[in-house]
């Protein structure tokens, strides 16, 4: 058996530790220590770092060999650890002191190296990560904004709100509304239609060959020229023919309408193009 030290990128949560531990053990490794970003293992002579890297790469992890890259990952994990500590303690050290102690290096050295390597300052990276955590807590919808501010060490709700808008470009209320829209659930096709009509989707689209036609506008559109902004699927009954899909569609001129497909997706080519368009829209967001 031989001992190998592994520095691992993209370990961000306890589940990552579990996944990596399982994969390493499946290669015959004995785990001496494992934590976010690092593992010390003992493996048979036949198991190389290349074999380990290939196995971990399939799960989105990466072995780091470059000393600077290793240090950058340590700083990022240190910032993550700092945010976690904030959530569990109302009195925490300054970020600079915390990182210097956590990593064992002078903060000015860490700061200059991080800015050079990542193109942003440690402070900016930290602010972005803290706002990401605010977004997560908003999505969970278990705490109000005042409670989130206290939990993450903000001096006030106003400071949290202004920083949130500066980073995301959205006010907290706008972000909450966006989340409600993305997570909106309709119990029936008729409920969805009523609400979408209220939101301004007034025109009706239908399929015509490989295009979408809007008789209200006396016009036909290529799918590639349209924006698919809403999508809902309903199982109206146990029969496959009862399935319906609603697409919320916006034209290049900003006009909004609906396409209702209750044909059991018989036009598979057209449906695939609509699905691809929907995915493209989500990726852009």
C-alpha positions in Angstrom: 0.0 0.0 0.0 1.1 3.6 -0.7 0.0 6.9 0.7 -1.4 9.6 -1.6 -2.4 13.1 -0.8 -5.2 14.4 -3.0 -6.2 18.0 -3.4 -9.7 18.1 -4.9 -11.5 20.9 -6.7 -15.3 21.4 -6.5 -15.9 19.7 -3.2 -18.5 22.0 -1.8 -20.7 20.1 0.7 -20.8 17.0 2.9 -22.5 15.0 0.1 -19.4 15.6 -2.0 -17.3 14.0 0.7 -19.6 11.0 0.8 -19.5 10.6 -3.0 -15.7 10.8 -3.1 -15.2 8.5 -0.2 -17.4 5.9 -1.8 -15.5 6.1 -5.1 -12.1 5.9 -3.5 -13.1 2.9 -1.4 -14.4 1.2 -4.6 -10.9 1.5 -5.9 -9.6 -0.3 -2.9 -8.5 2.8 -1.0 -8.3 3.2 2.8 -9.3 6.7 3.8 -6.9 8.2 6.4 -8.5 11.7 6.4 -11.1 13.4 4.2 -12.5 16.9 4.3 -13.7 19.5 1.8 -10.9 19.9 -0.8 -8.5 17.3 0.5 -8.1 13.6 1.2 -5.2 11.4 2.4 -5.6 7.8 1.4 -3.7 4.5 1.2 -4.1 2.5 -2.0 -2.6 -0.5 -3.7 0.5 0.1 -5.8 -1.6 -0.5 -9.0 -3.9 2.5 -8.3 -2.4 5.7 -9.7 -3.5 9.3 -9.5 -4.5 9.1 -13.1 -6.9 6.3 -12.3 -8.3 8.3 -9.4 -8.6 11.4 -11.5 -10.5 9.6 -14.2 -13.0 8.2 -11.6 -13.5 11.6 -9.9 -13.8 13.5 -13.1 -16.9 11.6 -14.0 -18.6 13.3 -11.0 -17.3 16.8 -11.8 -14.3 16.8 -9.4 -10.8 17.6 -10.4 -7.4 16.7 -8.9 -5.2 19.7 -8.4 -1.4 19.5 -8.7 -0.5 23.2 -9.2 0.3 24.9 -5.9 -1.4 28.1 -6.8 -4.6 26.3 -7.9 -4.5 24.4 -4.6 -4.2 27.6 -2.7 -7.1 29.2 -4.6 -9.3 26.3 -3.8 -8.3 26.6 -0.1 -9.3 30.3 -0.1 -12.7 29.5 -1.7 -13.4 26.7 0.8 -12.2 29.0 3.6 -14.8 31.6 2.5 -17.5 28.9 2.4 -16.5 27.8 5.8 -16.6 31.4 7.1 -20.2 31.9 5.8 -21.2 28.6 7.5 -19.6 29.9 10.7 -21.5 33.2 10.4 -24.8 31.3 10.3 -24.0 29.5 13.6 -22.4 32.4 15.5 -23.3 36.0 16.0 -19.7 36.8 16.8 -17.2 35.9 14.1 -13.7 37.1 13.4 -13.0 39.4 10.4 -12.8 37.5 7.1 -9.1 38.5 6.7 -8.2 37.1 10.1 -10.3 34.0 9.6 -8.6 33.1 6.3 -5.1 33.8 7.5 -5.7 31.5 10.5 -7.5 28.9 8.4 -4.9 28.7 5.7 -1.9 29.6 7.7 -0.6 32.4 5.4 -0.5 36.2 5.5 -3.8 37.7 4.3 -2.1 40.4 2.1 -0.3 37.6 0.3 -3.5 35.6 -0.2 -5.4 38.7 -1.3 -2.9 39.7 -4.0 -2.5 36.1 -5.3 -6.3 35.6 -5.4 -6.9 38.8 -7.4 -4.2 37.9 -9.9 -5.4 34.4 -10.3 -9.2 34.8 -10.2 -9.6 38.4 -11.6 -11.7 39.5 -8.6 -10.8 40.4 -5.0 -11.4 38.1 -2.1 -13.9 40.6 -0.8 -15.9 40.6 -4.0 -15.9 36.8 -4.2 -17.1 36.7 -0.6 -19.9 39.2 -1.2 -21.1 37.2 -4.2 -21.1 33.9 -2.2 -22.9 35.5 0.7 -25.6 36.8 -1.7 -25.8 33.3 -3.2 -26.6 32.1 0.3 -29.2 34.8 0.7 -30.8 33.6 -2.5 -30.9 30.0 -1.2 -32.5 31.0 2.0 -35.1 33.1 0.1 -36.0 30.0 -2.0 -36.4 27.9 1.2 -39.0 30.5 2.3 -38.5 29.5 6.0 -37.0 32.8 7.2 -38.1 36.5 6.7 -35.5 39.0 5.4 -34.7 40.3 8.9 -33.9 36.8 10.1 -31.8 36.2 7.0 -29.9 39.4 7.7 -29.1 38.4 11.3 -28.3 34.8 10.3 -25.6 36.0 7.7 -24.2 38.8 9.8 -25.6 41.8 7.9 -25.7 44.9 10.0 -29.2 45.7 8.7 -31.9 44.6 6.3 -31.3 47.8 4.3 -27.6 46.8 3.9 -28.5 43.3 2.8 -31.1 44.6 0.3 -28.7 47.2 -1.3 -25.9 44.6 -1.6 -28.3 42.1 -3.1 -29.5 44.5 -5.8 -25.9 45.6 -6.5 -24.8 42.0 -7.1 -27.9 40.5 -8.8 -29.4 43.6 -10.5 -32.7 42.7 -8.8 -34.4 44.0 -5.7 -35.2 41.3 -3.1 -38.9 41.7 -3.8 -38.3 41.3 -7.6 -36.3 38.2 -7.0 -39.0 36.7 -4.8 -41.6 37.4 -7.5 -39.3 35.7 -10.1 -39.0 32.6 -7.8 -42.8 32.5 -7.3 -43.2 32.6 -11.1 -40.7 29.9 -11.7 -42.1 27.7 -9.0 -45.8 28.4 -9.7 -48.0 25.3 -9.6 -51.4 25.1 -11.3 -53.8 22.4 -10.4 -55.6 22.3 -13.7 -55.3 23.5 -17.3 -58.2 25.9 -16.9 -56.5 27.5 -13.8 -53.3 28.0 -15.8 -55.1 29.5 -18.8 -56.9 32.0 -16.6 -53.8 33.1 -14.8 -51.7 33.4 -17.9 -54.4 35.4 -19.7 -54.3 37.7 -16.7 -50.5 38.0 -17.2 -51.0 39.3 -20.7 -50.8 36.1 -22.8 -53.8 37.2 -24.9 -53.0 35.8 -28.4 -53.5 32.2 -29.6 -50.9 30.3 -31.4 -51.3 27.1 -33.4 -49.0 24.7 -35.2 -48.8 25.1 -39.0 -46.3 22.8 -40.7 -43.0 23.6 -39.1 -44.0 27.1 -37.9 -46.3 28.6 -35.4 -49.3 30.6 -36.7 -51.1 33.4 -34.9 -54.4 34.1 -36.7 -55.1 37.0 -34.3 -52.0 38.7 -35.8 -52.4 37.2 -39.3 -48.8 36.1 -39.1 -46.6 33.0 -39.0 -43.3 32.7 -37.0 -40.3 30.5 -37.1 -39.8 28.9 -33.6 -36.2 30.2 -33.6 -37.6 33.8 -33.7 -39.8 33.3 -30.7 -39.1 33.3 -26.9 -40.7 30.5 -24.9 -41.2 32.2 -21.5 -43.6 29.8 -19.8 -44.1 26.0 -19.8 -46.6 23.8 -18.0 -47.6 20.2 -18.5 -50.8 18.6 -17.2 -52.0 15.0 -16.9 -55.7 15.6 -17.3 -56.6 11.9 -16.9 -54.9 8.5 -16.9 -55.3 8.2 -20.6 -52.1 9.3 -22.5 -54.3 11.3 -24.9 -55.3 13.5 -22.0 -51.9 15.1 -21.6 -51.7 18.8 -22.3 -48.8 21.2 -22.6 -49.0 25.0 -22.5 -46.3 27.2 -23.9 -46.2 30.9 -23.1 -44.8 32.6 -26.2 -43.4 36.1 -26.8 -42.8 37.5 -30.3 -39.8 39.7 -31.3 -42.2 42.7 -30.9 -43.0 41.7 -27.3 -46.5 40.4 -28.0 -47.5 37.5 -25.8 -49.7 34.5 -26.5 -50.2 30.8 -25.8 -49.8 27.5 -27.6 -51.8 24.6 -26.2 -50.7 21.2 -27.3 -53.1 18.4 -26.4 -52.2 16.1 -29.3 -50.1 13.7 -27.2 -47.0 15.3 -28.8 -47.7 13.7 -32.2 -45.6 16.3 -34.0 -42.3 15.2 -32.3 -40.0 17.3 -34.5 -41.9 20.5 -33.7 -42.1 19.5 -30.0 -38.3 18.9 -29.9 -37.6 22.3 -31.4 -39.9 23.9 -28.8 -38.1 22.0 -26.0 -34.7 23.1 -27.3 -35.9 26.7 -27.4 -37.2 26.4 -23.9 -33.8 25.0 -22.7 -32.0 27.8 -24.4 -34.1 30.3 -22.6 -33.5 28.8 -19.3 -29.7 28.6 -19.9 -29.7 32.3 -20.8 -31.3 33.1 -17.4 
